[in-house]
């Protein structure tokens, strides 16, 4: 189901009046998404809550026990937070 957002105010005006409020709100969202990614990898679920496919026998023989956790690299994310000049966050893996 597609989401619908109606904007009834100007983000530019809001940014001028409260320079840190948008940055902080964006960073809260970024932290939430970053944690959801890490928790999903740990629990073996995707962003919709569906379980990952079970590991094939040859993957288990190579040392895997859970999907995406063999080396632990998929959980190592780096969150670059938004700044007042650049209102976006970046999650790097």
N, C-alpha and C positions, 0 to 999 in steps of 0.2 A: 504494500500500500504506500503510495507516494505521500510524502509530507508536504504540507503547504504552510508557508510562512508569509505573513503580511507585515510589512514594515510601515509603521505609522510615525516614525521619527527619523531624524538624520543622525547617523553615527558620527559624521564629521563634526556636527555641532556638539554632540555629547563628548566627543574626544577633546574638543577645545575647552569645554567647561570642566571636565574631570579627566585629566591626562592619564591617570593611572588606573581608572576603573575598567576600561576596556582591556588593557594589558593584563590586569589581574584576572578578569573573567576568562579571557582566552587561555591563560596559564592554568587556571583551575580545570578547564575542559581538557587541555593537553595532558595534565597529570592524570586525570580520570581515564582517558583513552590509553595512555601508557600503562597504567596499572591494569586495565582490562586486558591488554595484550599479554602482559606478563602472567596474569592469573589464568588466562585462557591456555597459554602454552603449558603452564604447570598442571592445570586440570584436564588438559586434552580436549578442549572445546574451542570452536571457532567463535567469531563475533556474534553469531546468532544463537549460541548456546548448544549447537549440535556437536556431538562427539566426533573426533577425528576417526578416520578408518583405522581398524586394528592393524598392527604391524604384521608384515609377511614373515614367514619362518626364516628366510635368509637375512632379514634385517635383525631379527632377534639373535641369530647366530653371530652377527657382527658386533653385538654388544648393546643393541637397543632394547629398552624396556618400555618406554612410552614414546608416542609420536612427538617429534621435534625436541626431544630432551637428551638425545644421545651424547652430544658434546656440551650442551648447555648454552651454546652461542645464541640460540633463538630468543632466550630470555634476556640477553644482554642488550638492552636498548639504551639509547642516549637521548634525553629530552632536551632540546634547545628551546629555551623559553622565549616568549614574545617580549619585545621591548617597546617603548613608546614610539620609536621611529619605525619599527618593523613589527606590525601587529599580526604575527603568525608564529606558530610553534612548529618545530620539526622533530619527528621521532625517527632516529636512525637506528638501524640494526647492524 
